[in-house]
Amino acid sequence: MTALDSDWFDARVRAASDRLTGDEVLLASFHTEDTDFVRFNHAKVRQAGNIAQTEITLDLIEGQRHAEATVGLTGDAAVDDARILRVVERLREQRAQVPDDPHLLVNTTPTSSHQIAPSTLPPTDDVVGTITDLGAGQDLVGIYAAGKVASGFANSLGQRNWFETSTFDFDWTRYLQADKAVKSAYAGFGWDDDVFDRKLAEADAKFDALKRAPISLEPGEYATLLTPSALEEVMGLLSYGAFGIRSQRTSQSSLLRLVTGDARLDERVRISEHTADGVAPNFQEQGWLRPDEVVLVDGGQAAGALVSPRSSVEFGVEPNGAAGHESPESLAMAGGTLDDAEALARLDTGLWVGNLWYTNYSDVPGCRVTGMTRFATFWVEGGEIAAPVNVLRFDDSIYNMLGERLVDLTSTPEMLVDNSTYEQRTSASMTLPGALIDGMRFTL
């Protein structure tokens, strides 16, 4: 089985729509992928394979009652049509037993779209050859995932949406010993050997610095340079609930003080859901289109929120294409004026943090975040890496990190593609700069 196309999806929905009765409306969302996976250990291939899978989610509606189910498909039209029709019959039976849904909102005006990004991915064998050649002799572990991912939406009212893209992601770590390692990633739409060579060279320089004797720092505040990958962990935590209209209107958002105007971030901070520059579909699972950009924070102040169809009904706000979870899928933060090549010199003396993990809230109302440094973290003196630093825990407020204590943001934000493959490859991404902070708080 290979990933299926929009015509195949359209035919399945038409066949199911022909079997509807009365005033029934059918919504169908679709995900398909054809992905090559390669796992590396010691820069050698340890596992390789391909996953081609397709699933469809059906929502059968009549009035304000509805029932929903997801089913995997085979690619055989006759088999899948029969499977879908059986599911529709079961949903009809289930719907008769459920109450009205007061927050159900169906887009009754068809807004169709069709977008296919041209594929420029090289053959997987070529990429694997490059990785094994350049990584020979290193304790390099990682995973390469690449291929086509497509999402679709259709309903019995005639709306059709299709979004298809081909991307790759190589996430790897070069180990020295114990927790001393350098983690790197390269992702995008087309592989470039020169870019990969540059990333390897940057990782090699950090790896050589790891060989120096590590130091332990006392708790306190230190000037800190967070890389885009480190900032991704913080922004990923914020993405769960902070930017959704439901969490804001119910006072559960960790950025509630920003929303109410009781706090603000640095005026250079601009955060948005930038669908036009991401790899996520330009529509959500109920078929509502996403604008190219929804600005969430502008000039350091709250500027908007993600609004799902259900929240639209509940709070009387126009929907803007957010999924039910109301979390960003193409989050972007604007860059600043700090040239990447001058970042260490501007830091002068302090911490360079490559990665964070175990991030969580230590104080939700105060938007205070805690977590640990991971892999390569270095002490910098006079703009030069002096020594690796043993693991630290930070505990600081976003209003400090991206507010009062923010010195600058790097000028060239980096796209970071979500490498999650739980159940299926995700199409989420973040585009983030690095952040230079004057006094980030470390507690142990």
TORKOLMI-914586 format. One record per residue (C-alpha): residue in one letter; x, y, z; chain. Coordinates in steps of 0.1 Angstrom, whole numbers, plus 5000, padded with zeros to 4 digits. Layout:
BEGIN
> A/X/Y/Z/A;
...
//
This chain:
BEGIN
> M/5000/5000/5000/A;
> T/5012/5035/4992/A;
> A/4999/5069/5004/A;
> L/4966/5076/4986/A;
> D/4956/5107/4966/A;
> S/4928/5132/4967/A;
> D/4908/5115/4939/A;
> W/4908/5083/4958/A;
> F/4896/5101/4990/A;
> D/4869/5120/4971/A;
> A/4855/5087/4957/A;
> R/4852/5071/4991/A;
> V/4833/5101/5005/A;
> R/4810/5103/4975/A;
> A/4802/5066/4979/A;
> A/4793/5071/5016/A;
> S/4774/5103/5010/A;
> D/4751/5085/4985/A;
> R/4739/5063/5014/A;
> L/4729/5091/5037/A;
> T/4692/5095/5047/A;
> G/4670/5124/5057/A;
> D/4689/5155/5067/A;
> E/4722/5137/5075/A;
> V/4755/5154/5069/A;
> L/4788/5135/5068/A;
> L/4821/5150/5077/A;
> A/4853/5131/5068/A;
> S/4889/5139/5076/A;
> F/4917/5119/5062/A;
> H/4954/5112/5069/A;
> T/4978/5092/5047/A;
> E/5015/5088/5047/A;
> D/5043/5069/5029/A;
> T/5074/5072/5051/A;
> D/5108/5058/5051/A;
> F/5123/5053/5086/A;
> V/5160/5045/5092/A;
> R/5176/5042/5127/A;
> F/5213/5046/5132/A;
> N/5237/5035/5159/A;
> H/5274/5041/5157/A;
> A/5266/5058/5124/A;
> K/5255/5024/5110/A;
> V/5220/5014/5099/A;
> R/5205/4993/5126/A;
> Q/5168/4993/5114/A;
> A/5152/5004/5082/A;
> G/5117/5002/5068/A;
> N/5087/5019/5053/A;
> I/5053/5027/5067/A;
> A/5024/5034/5045/A;
> Q/4991/5039/5064/A;
> T/4958/5056/5059/A;
> E/4929/5064/5082/A;
> I/4897/5083/5079/A;
> T/4876/5099/5106/A;
> L/4838/5101/5100/A;
> D/4814/5123/5118/A;
> L/4777/5116/5111/A;
> I/4755/5145/5119/A;
> E/4717/5152/5120/A;
> G/4705/5184/5136/A;
> Q/4727/5189/5167/A;
> R/4733/5152/5173/A;
> H/4764/5135/5159/A;
> A/4787/5105/5164/A;
> E/4822/5100/5153/A;
> A/4846/5071/5146/A;
> T/4881/5065/5130/A;
> V/4889/5035/5108/A;
> G/4920/5024/5090/A;
> L/4919/5019/5053/A;
> T/4935/4994/5030/A;
> G/4937/5011/4996/A;
> D/4913/4985/4981/A;
> A/4883/5006/4970/A;
> A/4857/4978/4974/A;
> V/4870/4967/5008/A;
> D/4872/5003/5021/A;
> D/4838/5013/5008/A;
> A/4822/4984/5026/A;
> R/4842/4992/5057/A;
> I/4831/5029/5057/A;
> L/4795/5020/5051/A;
> R/4795/4996/5081/A;
> V/4809/5024/5102/A;
> V/4782/5049/5090/A;
> E/4755/5024/5100/A;
> R/4770/5020/5135/A;
> L/4773/5058/5138/A;
> R/4736/5062/5129/A;
> E/4727/5038/5156/A;
> Q/4750/5055/5182/A;
> R/4737/5090/5172/A;
> A/4702/5080/5181/A;
> Q/4713/5074/5217/A;
> V/4732/5107/5223/A;
> P/4718/5141/5233/A;
> D/4721/5173/5213/A;
> D/4755/5189/5212/A;
> P/4750/5226/5220/A;
> H/4785/5235/5207/A;
> L/4784/5217/5174/A;
> L/4792/5240/5145/A;
> V/4792/5229/5108/A;
> N/4805/5249/5080/A;
> T/4776/5249/5056/A;
> T/4793/5271/5030/A;
> P/4818/5249/5010/A;
> T/4853/5264/5011/A;
> S/4874/5240/4991/A;
> S/4912/5241/4986/A;
> H/4939/5220/4970/A;
> Q/4976/5223/4978/A;
> I/5004/5200/4968/A;
> A/5040/5210/4976/A;
> P/5064/5197/4950/A;
> S/5086/5170/4963/A;
> T/5124/5176/4962/A;
> L/5134/5147/4985/A;
> P/5164/5127/4973/A;
> P/5163/5089/4974/A;
> T/5166/5076/5009/A;
> D/5195/5054/5000/A;
> D/5215/5085/4989/A;
> V/5209/5102/5023/A;
> V/5217/5071/5042/A;
> G/5250/5068/5023/A;
> T/5259/5104/5032/A;
> I/5251/5099/5069/A;
> T/5271/5067/5072/A;
> D/5300/5081/5052/A;
> L/5303/5114/5071/A;
> G/5295/5098/5105/A;
> A/5319/5068/5102/A;
> G/5338/5061/5134/A;
> Q/5315/5082/5155/A;
> D/5291/5071/5183/A;
> L/5263/5087/5164/A;
> V/5227/5076/5170/A;
> G/5196/5090/5154/A;
> I/5166/5085/5132/A;
> Y/5159/5097/5096/A;
> A/5122/5099/5086/A;
> A/5112/5111/5051/A;
> G/5083/5109/5027/A;
> K/5049/5121/5017/A;
> V/5023/5131/5042/A;
> A/4988/5142/5032/A;
> S/4956/5154/5049/A;
> G/4922/5158/5035/A;
> F/4887/5170/5045/A;
> A/4854/5164/5027/A;
> N/4818/5166/5035/A;
> S/4785/5156/5019/A;
> L/4778/5193/5013/A;
> G/4804/5194/4986/A;
> Q/4835/5208/5004/A;
> R/4868/5193/4995/A;
> N/4902/5202/5010/A;
> W/4936/5186/5003/A;
> F/4971/5193/5016/A;
> E/5001/5173/5007/A;
> T/5038/5178/5014/A;
> S/5070/5158/5014/A;
> T/5095/5164/5042/A;
> F/5124/5149/5059/A;
> D/5138/5150/5094/A;
> F/5171/5137/5107/A;
> D/5175/5139/5144/A;
> W/5208/5126/5158/A;
> T/5231/5127/5188/A;
> R/5268/5122/5190/A;
> Y/5278/5107/5223/A;
> L/5310/5112/5242/A;
> Q/5301/5095/5275/A;
> A/5273/5093/5301/A;
> D/5252/5125/5296/A;
> K/5279/5143/5276/A;
> A/5266/5145/5241/A;
> V/5258/5169/5213/A;
> K/5223/5167/5199/A;
> S/5215/5180/5164/A;
> A/5187/5181/5139/A;
> Y/5183/5188/5102/A;
> A/5148/5190/5086/A;
> G/5131/5205/5056/A;
> F/5117/5199/5022/A;
> G/5149/5191/5003/A;
> W/5183/5177/5015/A;
> D/5213/5198/5009/A;
> D/5247/5182/5015/A;
> D/5264/5216/5022/A;
> V/5239/5224/5049/A;
> F/5243/5190/5065/A;
> D/5281/5194/5063/A;
> R/5278/5227/5081/A;
> K/5256/5212/5108/A;
> L/5281/5184/5113/A;
> A/5310/5208/5116/A;
> E/5291/5228/5142/A;
> A/5283/5196/5162/A;
> D/5320/5186/5159/A;
> A/5332/5218/5174/A;
> K/5308/5214/5203/A;
> F/5319/5177/5207/A;
> D/5355/5187/5209/A;
> A/5346/5212/5237/A;
> L/5328/5184/5256/A;
> K/5361/5166/5261/A;
> R/5373/5193/5285/A;
> A/5368/5188/5322/A;
> P/5332/5197/5332/A;
> I/5324/5223/5358/A;
> S/5295/5225/5383/A;
> L/5278/5258/5388/A;
> E/5262/5271/5420/A;
> P/5225/5280/5420/A;
> G/5220/5316/5408/A;
> E/5213/5338/5379/A;
> Y/5235/5336/5348/A;
> A/5235/5353/5315/A;
> T/5222/5326/5291/A;
> L/5220/5320/5254/A;
> L/5192/5296/5245/A;
> T/5194/5280/5211/A;
> P/5163/5276/5190/A;
> S/5162/5239/5200/A;
> A/5163/5249/5237/A;
> L/5136/5276/5233/A;
> E/5115/5250/5215/A;
> E/5110/5231/5247/A;
> V/5097/5262/5265/A;
> M/5074/5272/5236/A;
> G/5062/5236/5233/A;
> L/5050/5238/5269/A;
> L/5033/5271/5263/A;
> S/5016/5257/5233/A;
> Y/4994/5234/5254/A;
> G/4966/5257/5264/A;
> A/4983/5291/5267/A;
> F/4971/5304/5233/A;
> G/4936/5289/5231/A;
> I/4905/5310/5236/A;
> R/4889/5283/5258/A;
> S/4918/5283/5282/A;
> Q/4919/5321/5282/A;
> R/4882/5326/5288/A;
> T/4881/5300/5316/A;
> S/4912/5315/5332/A;
> Q/4933/5284/5327/A;
> S/4959/5299/5303/A;
> S/4994/5302/5317/A;
> L/4996/5335/5299/A;
> L/4965/5349/5315/A;
> R/4983/5379/5330/A;
> L/4994/5388/5295/A;
> V/4959/5384/5281/A;
> T/4944/5406/5309/A;
> G/4971/5432/5304/A;
> D/4986/5427/5339/A;
> A/5020/5417/5325/A;
> R/5038/5420/5292/A;
> L/5067/5406/5273/A;
> D/5095/5424/5256/A;
> E/5082/5447/5228/A;
> R/5103/5427/5203/A;
> V/5084/5395/5210/A;
> R/5060/5386/5182/A;
> I/5044/5351/5182/A;
> S/5020/5338/5157/A;
> E/5004/5307/5142/A;
> H/5020/5310/5108/A;
> T/5003/5284/5087/A;
> A/5016/5298/5054/A;
> D/5052/5291/5064/A;
> G/5046/5258/5083/A;
> V/5041/5222/5072/A;
> A/5006/5217/5087/A;
> P/4975/5217/5066/A;
> N/4957/5250/5059/A;
> F/4924/5236/5073/A;
> Q/4914/5217/5104/A;
> E/4896/5185/5111/A;
> Q/4861/5200/5107/A;
> G/4870/5217/5074/A;
> W/4874/5252/5087/A;
> L/4901/5270/5067/A;
> R/4931/5285/5085/A;
> P/4943/5320/5076/A;
> D/4979/5324/5065/A;
> E/4987/5338/5100/A;
> V/4970/5344/5133/A;
> V/4990/5368/5154/A;
> L/4990/5358/5191/A;
> V/5015/5382/5207/A;
> D/5026/5414/5191/A;
> G/5049/5441/5206/A;
> G/5051/5419/5237/A;
> Q/5013/5421/5243/A;
> A/4985/5397/5237/A;
> A/4971/5401/5202/A;
> G/4948/5372/5195/A;
> A/4939/5336/5203/A;
> L/4933/5303/5185/A;
> V/4895/5296/5182/A;
> S/4881/5262/5174/A;
> P/4846/5258/5160/A;
> R/4833/5246/5194/A;
> S/4848/5275/5212/A;
> S/4833/5298/5186/A;
> V/4798/5287/5196/A;
> E/4806/5287/5234/A;
> F/4822/5321/5236/A;
> G/4807/5339/5206/A;
> V/4839/5344/5187/A;
> E/4846/5338/5150/A;
> P/4865/5305/5144/A;
> N/4900/5309/5129/A;
> G/4908/5274/5118/A;
> A/4921/5261/5151/A;
> A/4919/5224/5158/A;
> G/4899/5212/5188/A;
> H/4929/5213/5211/A;
> E/4935/5250/5202/A;
> S/4973/5245/5202/A;
> P/4996/5260/5175/A;
> E/5007/5237/5148/A;
> S/5029/5261/5129/A;
> L/5041/5284/5157/A;
> A/5065/5311/5147/A;
> M/5084/5337/5166/A;
> A/5100/5367/5149/A;
> G/5138/5371/5151/A;
> G/5157/5400/5165/A;
> T/5189/5418/5156/A;
> L/5215/5394/5170/A;
> D/5236/5378/5143/A;
> D/5241/5341/5150/A;
> A/5279/5344/5143/A;
> E/5282/5371/5170/A;
> A/5259/5355/5196/A;
> L/5287/5341/5218/A;
> A/5306/5373/5217/A;
> R/5275/5392/5228/A;
> L/5269/5367/5256/A;
> D/5305/5373/5267/A;
> T/5304/5354/5299/A;
> G/5276/5330/5308/A;
> L/5258/5298/5297/A;
> W/5253/5284/5262/A;
> V/5223/5260/5264/A;
> G/5218/5236/5234/A;
> N/5188/5216/5247/A;
> L/5163/5215/5276/A;
> W/5140/5187/5287/A;
> Y/5116/5177/5315/A;
> T/5100/5211/5311/A;
> N/5068/5218/5332/A;
> Y/5051/5246/5351/A;
> S/5062/5253/5386/A;
> D/5037/5281/5388/A;
> V/5010/5282/5361/A;
> P/4994/5317/5370/A;
> G/5029/5332/5370/A;
> C/5039/5314/5338/A;
> R/5069/5300/5357/A;
> V/5086/5272/5339/A;
> T/5111/5246/5353/A;
> G/5132/5220/5335/A;
> M/5167/5206/5331/A;
> T/5196/5213/5307/A;
> R/5204/5183/5285/A;
> F/5233/5172/5264/A;
> A/5258/5200/5255/A;
> T/5257/5230/5279/A;
> F/5288/5252/5281/A;
> W/5303/5279/5302/A;
> V/5314/5308/5280/A;
> E/5341/5333/5289/A;
> G/5351/5362/5268/A;
> G/5329/5350/5240/A;
> E/5346/5316/5238/A;
> I/5335/5282/5251/A;
> A/5355/5274/5282/A;
> A/5341/5242/5296/A;
> P/5311/5219/5296/A;
> V/5287/5224/5325/A;
> N/5271/5196/5345/A;
> V/5233/5193/5345/A;
> L/5214/5223/5358/A;
> R/5178/5229/5367/A;
> F/5162/5262/5357/A;
> D/5131/5277/5373/A;
> D/5121/5310/5357/A;
> S/5091/5330/5345/A;
> I/5084/5336/5308/A;
> Y/5079/5372/5318/A;
> N/5116/5373/5328/A;
> M/5130/5351/5300/A;
> L/5111/5368/5272/A;
> G/5104/5400/5290/A;
> E/5124/5420/5315/A;
> R/5156/5400/5311/A;
> L/5155/5395/5273/A;
> V/5186/5411/5257/A;
> D/5179/5401/5221/A;
> L/5167/5374/5198/A;
> T/5189/5359/5170/A;
> S/5181/5374/5136/A;
> T/5175/5341/5116/A;
> P/5148/5319/5131/A;
> E/5152/5282/5124/A;
> M/5124/5258/5113/A;
> L/5122/5229/5137/A;
> V/5099/5201/5124/A;
> D/5082/5180/5151/A;
> N/5098/5145/5149/A;
> S/5070/5128/5167/A;
> T/5059/5095/5151/A;
> Y/5034/5083/5177/A;
> E/5007/5066/5157/A;
> Q/5016/5087/5127/A;
> R/5040/5114/5115/A;
> T/5030/5148/5127/A;
> S/5029/5178/5105/A;
> A/5036/5203/5132/A;
> S/5066/5227/5133/A;
> M/5080/5257/5151/A;
> T/5101/5285/5136/A;
> L/5121/5300/5164/A;
> P/5152/5323/5170/A;
> G/5177/5319/5198/A;
> A/5173/5340/5229/A;
> L/5199/5359/5248/A;
> I/5188/5364/5284/A;
> D/5205/5386/5310/A;
> G/5200/5365/5342/A;
> M/5182/5332/5338/A;
> R/5175/5316/5371/A;
> F/5190/5282/5379/A;
> T/5181/5265/5412/A;
> L/5204/5235/5413/A;
//
